Amino acid sequence: MSQMVDIPVNDIAPLVEVHDYSIYLFGGSIAMSIVVMLSFILFVLKKWRNRRTSERKLAYKAFESINLSDPKHAAYRISELGRVFVHDNERTERAYHNLFERLEPYKYAPKVEPIDQETLGYYHLYLEIIDV
C-alpha cells in the first residue's frame, strides 16, 4: 500500500470553470413568452373589434327591411337611409338621385297611392348596387 501513495498521479485533470448561462436563458425565455402573449392578446382584440357589425351593415339591414305597405313612411325612410350609401361611388350617387326623384310624389301628398313597380325596381336596383 505504501507503494501506491508515492506514485504521482498525472491522469487527473484540474477542475475546469463552467460558465453559467442559465440566467440569460431564463431572461430570454421570459422575454419570448411576453412577446408571444402580447401578440396573442393583440390578435384576439383585433378579431373581437372586427366582430362587431358596422354602422353601414346596420343601416343596410334597416334599408333592406323597410315596410313598403305604407308608401309615405317608406318614401321618407328610403330617402333617409339611402343617404348613408350615396357617396360610395358615382354609380350609387346617380341611382340614389333617380330613386329620390321617383319617391318625391309619395312624400308631400296627404294621401298617396301604393308605390308603383317602376319605383320599386329602382329601389331594388339601389339595394343591389350598395356595397356593404
Stockholm file with secondary structure:
# STOCKHOLM 1.0

chainA/1-132         MSQMVDIPVNDIAPLVEVHDYSIYLFGGSIAMSIVVMLSFILFVLKKWRNRRTSERKLAYKAFESINLSDPKHAAYRISELGRVFVHDNERTERAYHNLFERLEPYKYAPKVEPIDQETLGYYHLYLEIIDV
#=GR chainA/1-132 SS CHHHHTSCCCSCCCCCCCCCCHHHHHHHHHHHHHHHHHHHHHHHHHHHHHHSCCHHHHHHHHHHTCCTTSHHHHHHHHHHHHGGGGGGCHHHHHHHHHHHHHHHHHHSSSSCCCCCHHHHHHHHHHHHHCCC
#=GC SS_cons         CHHHHTSCCCSCCCCCCCCCCHHHHHHHHHHHHHHHHHHHHHHHHHHHHHHSCCHHHHHHHHHHTCCTTSHHHHHHHHHHHHGGGGGGCHHHHHHHHHHHHHHHHHHSSSSCCCCCHHHHHHHHHHHHHCCC
//
